[in-house]
Amino acid sequence: MTELTKEQLEAKIKKLEAKLTGDMFQDMDIKDEIHNLQMKLNGVKPMDSHIDCIGCGS
């Protein structure tokens, strides 16, 4: 699997944000995917972690 570029990640986030309905339960999966993409975009890992996050897949 190839890594996405910063521009591709940002475009994917914008596309997902456009799908948000305002209903917390309907948006839960979309917000989770946005969070995962933002973590990849920002290079964030959980604190005190030398391995990738297992819980969210970042």
Backbone as JSON, one array per atom type, in Angstrom:
{
  "sequence": "MTELTKEQLEAKIKKLEAKLTGDMFQDMDIKDEIHNLQMKLNGVKPMDSHIDCIGCGS",
  "N": [[0.85, -1.18, 0.0], [0.6, 2.16, -0.88], [1.76, 5.24, 0.5], [-0.31, 8.03, 1.21], [-0.2, 11.34, -0.14], [0.26, 14.58, 1.45], [-1.55, 16.38, 0.35], [-3.44, 14.63, -0.75], [-4.43, 13.4, 1.56], [-5.58, 15.63, 2.84], [-7.56, 16.31, 0.97], [-9.15, 14.03, 1.08], [-10.07, 14.19, 3.71], [-11.59, 16.59, 3.57], [-13.58, 15.74, 1.8], [-14.84, 13.77, 3.33], [-15.72, 15.35, 5.47], [-17.69, 16.8, 4.21], [-19.71, 14.97, 4.1], [-20.79, 14.85, 6.61], [-23.58, 14.85, 8.8], [-24.51, 16.05, 11.1], [-25.79, 14.58, 12.93], [-24.9, 12.85, 15.66], [-24.72, 10.04, 15.98], [-24.99, 8.99, 13.39], [-22.81, 10.18, 12.23], [-20.61, 9.1, 13.49], [-18.83, 7.02, 12.48], [-17.75, 8.33, 10.25], [-16.5, 10.53, 11.47], [-14.61, 9.16, 12.94], [-13.0, 8.08, 10.92], [-12.07, 10.48, 9.8], [-10.6, 11.43, 11.97], [-8.56, 9.46, 12.12], [-7.28, 9.93, 9.66], [-6.41, 12.57, 10.07], [-4.58, 12.16, 12.12], [-2.64, 10.68, 10.76], [-1.9, 12.61, 8.9], [-0.78, 14.55, 10.54], [1.21, 13.14, 11.73], [0.9, 11.95, 14.24], [1.18, 10.03, 17.21], [0.03, 7.95, 19.9], [0.73, 9.15, 23.24], [3.83, 8.33, 24.86], [4.31, 6.1, 23.29], [5.95, 3.74, 21.39], [5.2, 2.24, 19.36], [2.84, 1.85, 16.64], [-0.52, 3.07, 16.94], [-2.77, 0.76, 18.05], [-5.45, 0.74, 18.64], [-6.74, 2.74, 17.05], [-5.56, 2.52, 14.61], [-3.71, 4.29, 13.56]],
  "CA": [[0.0, 0.0, 0.0], [1.4, 3.38, -0.96], [1.38, 6.32, 1.4], [-0.98, 9.16, 0.58], [0.47, 12.62, 0.04], [-0.44, 15.52, 2.33], [-2.69, 16.92, -0.4], [-4.45, 13.58, -0.88], [-5.05, 13.25, 2.87], [-6.43, 16.8, 3.07], [-8.72, 16.2, 0.08], [-10.01, 12.97, 1.6], [-10.71, 14.74, 4.92], [-12.63, 17.53, 3.13], [-14.66, 14.96, 1.21], [-15.56, 13.15, 4.44], [-16.4, 16.41, 6.23], [-18.89, 17.18, 3.45], [-20.73, 13.95, 4.34], [-21.31, 14.93, 7.98], [-25.0, 15.23, 8.85], [-24.85, 16.74, 12.34], [-26.32, 13.56, 13.83], [-23.73, 12.23, 16.26], [-24.68, 8.59, 15.76], [-24.75, 8.74, 11.97], [-21.5, 10.71, 11.88], [-19.56, 8.49, 14.29], [-17.84, 6.34, 11.65], [-17.09, 9.33, 9.42], [-15.6, 11.29, 12.34], [-13.5, 8.26, 13.29], [-12.12, 8.03, 9.76], [-11.43, 11.8, 9.72], [-9.6, 11.46, 13.05], [-7.44, 8.62, 11.71], [-6.56, 10.62, 8.58], [-5.73, 13.73, 10.65], [-3.42, 11.67, 12.85], [-1.63, 10.36, 9.76], [-1.48, 13.87, 8.33], [0.03, 15.27, 11.52], [2.24, 12.26, 12.25], [0.66, 11.82, 15.68], [1.04, 8.71, 17.83], [-0.33, 8.1, 21.32], [1.85, 9.5, 24.11], [4.63, 7.23, 25.41], [4.15, 4.93, 22.43], [6.98, 3.55, 20.37], [4.54, 1.48, 18.29], [1.65, 2.5, 16.09], [-1.73, 2.91, 17.72], [-3.55, -0.41, 17.66], [-6.87, 1.06, 18.81], [-7.34, 3.51, 15.97], [-4.9, 2.18, 13.36], [-2.82, 5.36, 13.07]],
  "C": [[0.89, 1.24, 0.0], [0.86, 4.43, 0.0], [0.71, 7.44, 0.61], [-0.17, 10.42, 0.82], [-0.36, 13.5, 0.97], [-1.69, 16.05, 1.63], [-3.8, 15.89, -0.54], [-5.17, 13.37, 0.45], [-6.01, 14.4, 3.14], [-7.69, 16.74, 2.22], [-9.7, 15.14, 0.59], [-10.75, 13.43, 2.85], [-11.84, 15.68, 4.53], [-13.84, 16.79, 2.56], [-15.5, 14.3, 2.3], [-16.32, 14.18, 5.25], [-17.68, 16.85, 5.53], [-20.03, 16.19, 3.66], [-21.35, 14.02, 5.72], [-22.73, 15.48, 7.99], [-25.35, 16.08, 10.06], [-25.45, 15.79, 13.35], [-25.13, 12.75, 14.36], [-23.62, 10.74, 15.94], [-24.42, 8.24, 14.3], [-23.32, 9.14, 11.58], [-20.33, 10.0, 12.56], [-18.46, 7.83, 13.45], [-17.06, 7.32, 10.78], [-16.09, 10.12, 10.26], [-14.4, 10.44, 12.75], [-12.5, 8.19, 12.14], [-11.37, 9.36, 9.58], [-10.32, 11.89, 10.76], [-8.36, 10.65, 12.66], [-6.61, 9.3, 10.62], [-5.79, 11.83, 9.13], [-4.5, 13.3, 11.43], [-2.3, 11.3, 11.89], [-1.04, 11.63, 9.17], [-0.5, 14.59, 9.25], [1.15, 14.41, 12.11], [2.13, 12.02, 13.74], [0.56, 10.35, 16.08], [0.62, 8.94, 19.27], [0.91, 8.4, 22.16], [2.53, 8.24, 24.64], [4.52, 5.96, 24.59], [5.27, 4.87, 21.43], [6.45, 2.7, 19.21], [3.34, 2.26, 17.79], [0.45, 2.19, 16.96], [-2.54, 1.73, 17.2], [-5.03, -0.09, 17.67], [-7.47, 1.77, 17.62], [-6.64, 3.27, 14.63], [-3.99, 3.25, 12.8], [-1.37, 4.96, 13.18]]
}
